[in-house]
Structures are given as structure tokens and as C-alpha cells.
């Protein structure tokens, strides 16, 4: 491993506050950091088998702690210990070998450190490891399809439409009156619009990275679950036609994921729309939450609302959207549970007035979101989203 990379690993003194009440982690990370200091000063060190075993045990122990109870309740200290233990596990694996297979394994560990842990205190180390592990990775051998460019179709739209409006027009016609609006041709200039239809590009840039995938019809259904999988496996399962199978497969969805923080190379293909700077307070690009939504035809986000301004941008494919105003919240039968309180019990695509009679009072707005367009949704506007084709969307919340 390069000396410049070793310098980015924390010293034990940098971890003392974090480990103050963590006896096990303090003991193991003291040994690991001392070993690393010997490597840095002498270029070599004594046998590392015991320390390597302890670091792996620390990773496993804190993985279990993270998966006990709901993720939102996991103390930040545990997530940070998990992340730093993962960094040291990567260090020991690369001491053993730096071939492409070992680097691929380390990339998966790094992704889990970011997805489950908290790496904010070591962002430089994370970025340097990411760059190091990406070098020398084997190229994928089996090509993926290039999705065809879709011509715009004329489709009914129940809300106002504006063709690439300027900031002032957006502010006065959309933002200030809290008016959902379809913004046509607003992201056609993004490199992503052409690049990402070639799934081989996504495979080359991100294929070895691990991401959380939703499995099931939608997140409010009983059979819904999540798994961490490699992007290459996800793309092959969901976008390659199985010539031998019966055509049936379980729908998987890369949904609401901070993909661009995890894979900066993809972020270079998009940009934060200027509309996101319109606010009652000063908003910087760093303050905007950016989420990725990638999946086959048939992925569904059930009727729900978000507490922030939302700009949903369509890179490729098309999505059917159904909206309802905040004033109809009580008529949309929100779930009573804490975690689904912003989600309706109804199926907006097939309204059941017998079970949910108050739906008669709701006015629904329908539209088709097509490539190059964005949908502006003010806070707390309800929306149902269904992919009509294979689809990649990017949402911006501010």
C-alpha cells in the first residue's frame, strides 16, 4: 500500500475520545494503530495474524450491534467504530495481497463502511482508498444492453408545464405559489442523459460497488426487504433478458440512495439544478440531498409525501406520476405506524372507494415524466410513482 495512503489512517490519539467508553474497541484499535506506526517508521513489522483476527472480530461485533433494533436508533459511536474497523480490515487485506480479486473484496468492505458506518471523520481516507481500489480492476467481460433513446410522446398532464423556465419564472410561478409543475427539457444538457443509457458505462464505473437494493412490490408491502448487492449483479438481473427462463423475475429497485456521494464519478455526469437555490434561506449545492432511483419497468413508490421541496429529474425511461395536495392528507388514509406515517394505505393506480370512501373527496393530478424533464413538487405534496420502462431518476431535496 502506498505510503501517502498510510498517512491518512488515524493515529490512536485521534480516536481516544471516540473510544472513551468502548473498552474492546480501544484495546483492538490501539494494537492496530501501533502496528501501522511500526510499518510507517520501519517499512516492516512483526507478525500481524493476531491483530488481523481482532480487527475482523471488531468489524463483525459492531455489524451485529448495528443490526440490533432499527437502524435510525443505532448510536453514532457504534457506526464510527464499525467504519474505522473496516478501514483497518482493508489495510490488513491489502498487506496480504493487492491483486484484483482482493481489491474487489476490499471495495465491498469500503462500501459497507460507508453504507452502515459513519465515515464523515475520515473522508480523505475514504476517497483515497476508493481511488486506490478502483485502479487495476478487471474489465467486465459480458456486455450489457444499450437502452434505446425514447422519443417524446404526447401525454395528458393535469398540472402546469413550463419549458426550461428561468429562475425568476420558476420562483414566481412554481416555488412561491407552491404549485407542482412539469419542467420540460431542463436537464437535456446533462452528460448522464446519453451516457447512462449505455449500461456498460454504469458497469465500468460502478459495477464492483455494493449498494442497498429494495426487493418487493414497494416499501409499504409486507414482502418488502432490502439487500446489499453489487451493482453488476443488480444490472444483469434486472436489465438483461433471460433467454432461457420464463421471463418472470422479482423486481429490484435501487431507490432513494446517495449513490453520488458513494461514487463521485457518476456525480460528474449531472449537476444540481439552479432551481434548488431558490429558497427563503441561502441554499448551497452541498445542502441539497441528492438521491438515485434506478430500476426496471414496474418499480413503484407508493403514495407518500416528502417534507422538503423535491425536484425529480428523469435521465432515461419514463414514469407515471399521480399527485394529491396536502389539504387532502386526511382523505388519503396515512399509515398509523411511526415509520410509514408519510405513506398512504391506498393503491393510487387502482382506487378502492369501498374500502377508502374518503377518496371521493380527493382531486388527483396525473402526468408522465419523460427523459430530460423534471417534476417540481412542493413540500408535503403526495405522489405515487411507477416506472413505465427501465428508468433512472435523480431527485433533489432542499
C-alpha positions in Angstrom: 0.0 0.0 0.0 1.3 3.5 -0.9 2.9 5.5 1.9 0.7 8.5 1.2 -2.3 6.4 1.8 -0.9 5.0 5.1 -0.5 8.6 6.4 -4.3 9.1 6.1 -5.1 6.4 8.6 -5.9 7.8 12.1 -3.5 7.6 15.0 -4.7 6.2 18.3 -4.6 9.7 19.8 -7.2 10.8 17.2 -9.5 8.0 18.3 -9.3 8.3 22.1 -12.4 10.5 22.5 -14.5 8.2 20.3 -13.3 5.1 22.2 -13.6 6.5 25.7 -16.4 4.1 26.8 -15.6 1.3 24.3 -13.1 -1.0 26.1 -12.9 -3.7 23.5 -12.6 -1.4 20.6 -10.0 0.7 22.4 -7.8 -2.4 23.0 -8.0 -3.6 19.5 -7.6 -0.3 17.7 -4.6 0.5 20.0 -2.9 -2.6 18.7 -3.9 -1.9 15.1 -2.7 1.7 15.2 0.6 0.7 16.9 1.2 -1.9 14.2 0.6 0.7 11.5 3.0 3.2 13.1 5.7 0.5 13.1 5.0 -0.1 9.4 5.3 3.6 8.7 8.5 4.1 10.6 10.4 0.9 9.7 8.8 -0.2 6.5 8.1 -3.6 8.0 6.6 -5.1 11.2 6.3 -8.3 13.1 3.6 -10.9 12.7 0.2 -9.4 12.3 -2.0 -12.5 12.5 -3.4 -11.8 16.0 -4.1 -8.2 15.2 -5.8 -9.0 11.9 -8.0 -11.5 13.7 -9.0 -9.0 16.4 -9.8 -6.3 13.8 -12.0 -8.7 11.8 -13.8 -9.6 15.1 -14.3 -5.9 15.8 -16.0 -5.5 12.4 -18.3 -8.5 13.0 -19.1 -7.4 16.5 -20.2 -3.9 15.5 -22.0 -5.2 12.4 -24.2 -7.2 14.9 -24.7 -4.1 17.1 -25.8 -2.0 14.0 -28.3 -4.7 13.1 -29.9 -4.9 16.5 -33.0 -2.8 16.5 -33.9 -0.1 14.0 -31.0 1.5 12.1 -32.1 5.0 13.0 -31.6 4.2 16.7 -28.0 3.0 16.3 -25.6 5.3 18.3 -23.2 7.2 16.1 -20.3 5.9 18.1 -21.0 2.3 17.1 -21.3 3.3 13.4 -18.0 5.2 13.6 -16.2 2.3 15.3 -17.6 0.0 12.6 -16.3 2.3 9.8 -12.7 2.6 11.3 -12.6 -1.1 11.9 -13.5 -1.7 8.2 -10.7 0.7 7.2 -8.2 -1.3 9.2 -9.6 -4.6 7.9 -8.9 -3.3 4.3 -5.4 -2.4 5.4 -4.6 -5.9 6.6 -6.2 -7.5 3.5 -4.0 -5.3 1.2 -0.9 -6.2 3.3 -1.7 -9.8 2.3 -2.3 -9.1 -1.4 -3.3 -6.3 -3.7 -4.4 -8.4 -6.7 -7.7 -7.5 -8.4 -9.8 -10.1 -6.5 -8.5 -8.8 -3.2 -9.2 -5.2 -4.2 -12.7 -6.2 -5.2 -13.3 -7.7 -1.8 -11.9 -4.5 -0.2 -14.2 -2.4 -2.3 -17.2 -4.2 -0.8 -15.9 -3.7 2.7 -15.4 0.0 2.0 -19.0 0.3 0.7 -20.3 -1.3 3.8 -18.3 1.1 5.9 -20.0 4.0 4.1 -23.5 2.5 4.0 -23.7 1.1 7.6 -21.0 3.1 9.3 -20.2 6.7 9.5 -17.1 7.8 7.6 -17.5 11.6 7.9 -14.5 12.0 10.1 -12.2 10.2 7.6 -13.5 11.5 4.2 -10.0 11.9 2.8 -9.0 8.3 3.8 -12.3 7.0 2.3 -11.7 8.9 -1.0 -8.1 7.8 -1.3 -9.0 4.2 -0.6 -11.7 4.4 -3.2 -9.2 5.7 -5.8 -6.6 3.1 -4.9 -9.1 0.2 -5.1 -10.5 1.3 -8.4 -7.1 1.1 -10.1 -6.4 -2.2 -11.8 -9.9 -3.7 -11.5 -10.7 -6.3 -14.1 -12.9 -5.1 -17.0 -16.4 -6.8 -17.2 -16.5 -9.5 -19.9 -20.2 -9.8 -20.7 -21.6 -6.7 -22.2 -24.9 -5.2 -21.1 -27.6 -3.6 -23.4 -27.7 0.0 -24.6 -31.2 1.2 -23.8 -32.8 2.9 -26.8 -33.4 6.6 -26.8 -37.1 7.2 -26.3 -38.9 9.9 -28.4 -41.2 12.2 -26.5 -44.8 11.2 -26.6 -47.8 13.5 -26.3 -49.4 12.7 -22.9 -52.1 14.4 -20.8 -50.8 16.5 -18.0 -53.0 17.7 -15.2 -50.6 20.3 -13.8 -48.9 23.4 -15.5 -46.0 22.8 -17.8 -43.1 25.2 -18.4 -40.3 24.7 -21.0 -36.9 25.2 -19.2 -38.1 28.2 -17.2 -35.6 30.7 -15.9 -35.0 31.1 -12.2 -37.3 34.1 -11.8 -40.2 32.4 -13.7 -39.7 29.2 -11.6 -39.8 31.3 -8.4 -42.9 33.3 -9.2 -44.9 30.5 -11.0 -43.8 27.4 -9.0 -41.9 28.0 -5.8 -43.8 30.9 -4.3 -47.3 29.7 -5.0 -46.3 26.1 -4.1 -47.5 24.9 -7.5 -46.4 21.4 -8.7 -45.1 21.9 -12.3 -43.7 19.8 -15.0 -40.4 21.5 -16.2 -39.7 20.4 -19.7 -36.2 20.0 -21.3 -34.4 21.1 -18.2 -31.7 18.5 -17.9 -31.2 17.6 -21.6 -27.7 19.1 -21.3 -26.6 16.6 -18.6 -23.9 14.1 -19.9 -25.9 11.4 -18.0 -28.8 11.6 -20.4 -26.8 9.9 -23.1 -24.1 8.1 -21.1 -26.3 6.2 -18.6 -28.5 4.5 -21.3 -25.3 2.5 -22.1 -25.4 0.2 -19.1 -21.9 -0.9 -19.9 -20.8 2.6 -18.8 -22.5 2.2 -15.4 -21.0 -1.3 -15.2 -17.4 0.0 -15.9 -17.7 3.0 -13.5 -19.6 1.3 -10.7 -20.1 -2.4 -11.3 -18.0 -3.6 -8.4 -19.6 -1.2 -5.8 -22.1 -2.5 -3.3 -25.4 -0.7 -2.9 -28.7 -1.3 -1.0 -31.4 -2.8 -3.2 -35.1 -2.9 -2.4 -36.9 -6.2 -3.2 -40.6 -6.4 -3.5 -43.5 -4.5 -5.0 -43.0 -1.4 -2.8 -41.6 -0.4 0.5 -45.0 -0.4 2.2 -45.8 -4.1 1.3 -45.4 -7.0 3.7 -43.0 -8.9 1.4 -40.6 -5.9 1.0 -37.0 -6.3 2.0 -33.5 -4.9 1.4 -30.2 -6.5 0.5 -26.7 -5.2 -0.2 -25.6 -6.3 -3.6 -23.0 -5.5 -6.3 -24.3 -3.1 -9.0 -23.1 -5.5 -11.7 -25.3 -8.3 -10.3 -28.3 -5.9 -10.0 -27.9 -4.7 -13.6 -27.6 -8.2 -15.0 -30.6 -9.5 -13.1 -32.9 -6.5 -13.9 -31.8 -5.3 -17.4 -30.7 -8.5 -19.3 -33.4 -10.6 -20.9 -33.2 -14.2 -19.7 -33.5 -16.2 -22.9 -33.8 -19.5 -21.1 -36.1 -18.5 -18.3 -39.9 -17.9 -18.2 -39.4 -14.1 -18.1 -40.6 -13.8 -14.5 -38.3 -12.2 -12.0 -38.5 -10.4 -8.7 -38.4 -6.7 -9.2 -35.4 -5.0 -7.6 -35.0 -1.3 -7.1 -32.0 0.9 -6.3 -34.2 3.5 -4.6 -33.5 6.7 -2.6 -29.8 6.0 -2.4 -27.0 8.6 -2.0 -25.2 7.0 -5.0 -23.3 10.1 -6.0 -21.7 10.5 -2.6 -20.6 6.9 -2.8 -19.4 7.1 -6.5 -18.3 10.6 -7.3 -17.5 9.6 -11.0 -21.3 9.4 -11.6 -21.9 12.8 -9.9 -19.7 14.4 -12.6 -22.4 13.4 -15.2 -25.1 15.5 -13.5 -25.4 18.9 -11.8 -27.6 20.4 -9.2 -30.3 22.4 -11.0 -30.2 26.1 -10.3 -33.9 25.9 -9.2 -32.6 24.3 -6.0 -31.0 27.6 -5.0 -34.5 29.2 -4.8 -35.5 29.3 -1.2 -36.4 31.6 1.7 -32.8 31.0 3.0 -29.5 30.7 1.3 -29.0 27.2 -0.1 -25.7 25.8 -1.4 -25.3 22.8 -3.6 -23.8 20.9 -0.6 -27.0 21.4 1.3 -29.1 19.6 -1.4 -29.9 16.0 -0.8 -29.3 14.0 -4.0 -30.8 10.5 -4.4 -30.7 7.9 -7.2 -33.6 5.8 -8.4 -32.7 3.0 -10.9 -34.7 0.0 -11.8 -36.7 -1.9 -14.4 -40.2 -1.2 -15.6 -42.7 -1.8 -12.9 -40.9 -0.3 -9.9 -43.3 1.6 -7.6 -43.1 4.2 -4.9 -46.5 4.2 -3.2 -48.4 7.4 -2.5 -46.4 9.4 0.0 -45.1 12.8 0.7 -41.7 14.4 1.5 -41.1 17.2 3.9 -38.8 19.2 1.6 -39.0 20.8 -1.9 -38.5 18.0 -4.4 -37.2 18.1 -8.0 -37.5 14.7 -9.6 -35.3 14.6 -12.8 -35.7 11.9 -15.4 -32.5 10.7 -17.0 -33.8 7.8 -19.1 -37.1 6.0 -19.2 -40.5 7.3 -18.3 -42.6 7.3 -15.1 -46.3 7.7 -14.4 -46.9 10.2 -11.6 -50.1 10.7 -9.6 -50.2 13.7 -7.2 -52.6 14.9 -4.5 -52.5 18.1 -2.5 -51.5 18.4 1.2 -55.1 19.6 2.1 -56.3 16.0 1.2 -53.9 14.3 3.7 -56.8 13.1 6.0 -58.6 11.7 3.0 -55.6 9.7 1.8 -55.5 7.3 4.8 -51.9 7.6 6.0 -50.5 4.6 7.8 -50.6 5.0 11.6 -47.1 3.5 12.2 -44.2 5.7 13.1 -42.1 4.8 10.1 -44.9 4.9 7.5 -46.7 8.0 8.7 -45.9 9.8 5.5 -47.3 7.0 3.3 -50.8 6.3 2.2 -52.5 2.9 2.6 -54.2 3.3 -0.8 -53.2 2.0 -4.2 -53.3 5.2 -6.2 -53.3 3.3 -9.5 -56.5 1.3 -8.6 -58.6 3.3 -6.2 -60.8 1.3 -3.9 -63.6 3.7 -2.9 -65.4 0.9 -0.9 -62.5 0.4 1.5 -61.4 4.0 1.4 -64.6 6.1 0.9 -62.9 9.5 1.7 -61.0 9.2 -1.6 -64.1 10.5 -3.3 -63.1 13.9 -1.9 -59.6 13.9 -3.4 -58.6 15.5 -6.6 -55.8 13.6 -8.2 -53.4 15.0 -10.8 -51.7 12.7 -13.4 -48.8 13.1 -15.7 -46.0 11.3 -17.5 -42.4 12.2 -16.6 -40.1 11.7 -19.7 -36.3 11.9 -20.3 -34.9 15.4 -20.0 -37.8 16.7 -17.9 -38.1 17.4 -14.2 -41.1 17.5 -11.9 -41.2 20.1 -9.1 -43.2 19.0 -6.1 -43.6 21.4 -3.1 -43.3 20.1 0.4 -45.9 17.6 1.6 -47.5 17.1 -1.8 -48.5 13.4 -2.1 -47.1 11.5 -5.0 -47.3 8.0 -6.5 -44.6 6.9 -8.9 -44.5 3.9 -11.3 -41.8 3.2 -13.9 -43.4 2.5 -17.3 -40.0 1.4 -18.7 -36.5 0.8 -17.4 -35.7 4.0 -15.7 -33.1 6.2 -14.0 -34.2 9.2 -12.0 -32.3 11.7 -9.8 -34.1 13.6 -7.0 -33.0 16.8 -5.4 -34.5 17.7 -2.0 -33.9 21.1 -0.4 
